[in-house]
């Protein structure tokens, strides 16, 4: 389907990309708006940990609600929109045919974002469900399912109508994520919101959903992008690719079983925690193979690859950290502390976000046919994001470790505990400020770049940079 | 993975496998009933009063679980017992009457499982209302759960009795809203006193640990005879 390039800039811009340009840009832009909002809310909550009176008089932004809002904006705003766009783009390109049902994608995107915005309004006004990863009020959730289906249908059509018989790891991950989310989302809704199960079984079901949303939906979306873009940029076949299917199935089969590690010592049957600890250890195989397959990303290259390689390193490190903290002797210290928050940030801000951002840095010039508006902004974003994530995860982990030891020592009062945590929480707040600044730079750069491709002309238009694209022959290295 | 249908079935099977775990837990605990104690002629746990159940919804919508857990870990596993949060671990039966159990995942503040049974002195409604209004340490004040209004006729019996800086201006009073009152009712209902059989440590493991003391020595003596 590749049309003959007329100049360097359009070398990599195929009919597949140009036809999907505006629907995918809409998804990406919706995602980035939520990323900025979630970054702002993260800064608010991290300041509240240092100065509890910050926004305390404002019912909408009291700590518990601000945190629920931040989490929701990140997952259902940023990660969902960006991940869907990545999945559609990967499935379209590897399928070898322009995406179909793109009208549905646009309608679905609009309604998905309306639903999430209404849901956030609901959380702010006191309708939150108080279930982690599923804070959105139940009234908007059916609408989200329908909107998701409207977006996802383009991906399914790209898979069924693919022109190439063989399939690639990026496609498996993208398709699995597209199909599995509606299943876990609707099952969780039934078990938690429409016909709530009894007592602590809600905690079991909520844990299954939260872990499922990560291992069956978000992580596969990130991996779909990484498995597609890394060989494209490095121009080399993936090493040890024969293991990739095993890693894929290991994640799908074992992933959601690891949920019980948060319930170690909790009021649930002990087998739930035991199975989770074993699953965490077995899942190391998945992380190991992902690291093995995509180790070429660490070799350097452009900004996009730097984001993705950092994201992959964080993803693999997060998997190992999950396995270590699952053990009961470690959980005794880290459970219920900021160490959990550090692990979550490592996975979401460090792993997932960085991979998505890297894929966007790679995809946007190809979708628009224009170079990024400002190379300095790109470098600035990279520096801020790297510094921000490292500082955030490091300081939260230290805070969590201290908190865990202090909590287990009954002689330490909560006032002393707060004093011990303070320097680390200050560092975490500074890290959130860095990340927010990075998000803002990214958003501005994205907007100006997309505006260049506007058919009505744009004040920001500038000539395409031929050095941005390499020769198609080197780029079309097989993805497997 | 060339065959789309088999791939689809594989995805479904992988998902159903882990969901099976949730169903298994449901099978195990879904029909948990209150425990009837013959000596006390009473079933435990108590059903919380309606206002406390409403208060739990306030607890949920304010996101209190972002800082407070409601689950005590067993003695010896962490410092829960030493901190006076509970003499026994929380068990599934403690939660069967709660519409939305708030186990929580973060302890920036203390665990609240047995707040109403704290020793030596448990907080009363007035303490909790004042705490909610002013905040303390790392906990913010929730002044939006209270209304400040002019005293008309008799002052309200529910008005917060502050002295000094916090006291309301003369002719005005600070009154808890209905939400604040139900939240406090919920907090005052948090006290799992009853010692269920499943909450006690397993006797078998104790025997092993202590090298066969307890019930075992009697048998040994018999054997010697």
Interface residues (C-beta under 8 A of the other chain):
Chain A: X48 X49 X52 X53 X56 X57 X58 X59 X62 X63 X64 X65 X67 X68 X126 X127 X128 X129 X130 X132 X159 X160 X165 X166 X167 X172 X175 X176 X179 X180 X183 X184 X187 X191 X196 X197 X198 X199 X200 X201 X202 X203 X204 X205 X208 X212 X216 X245 X249 X252 X253 X255 X256 X257 X262 X265 X266 X267 X268 X269 X272 X275 X328 X332 X333 X335 X336 X337 X338 X340 X341 X403 X407 X408 X409 X410 X414 X415 X418
Chain B: X1 X2 X4 X7 X8 X10 X11 X12 X14 X15 X17 X18 X19 X21 X22 X25 X26 X28 X29 X30 X32 X60 X61 X62 X63 X64 X65 X66 X67 X69 X71 X73 X74 X77 X78 X79 X82 X83 X84 X89 X90 X91 X92 X93 X94 X95 X96 X97 X98 X99 X100 X101 X102 X103 X104 X105 X106 X107 X108 X109 X110 X135 X137 X138 X139 X140 X141 X142 X143 X144
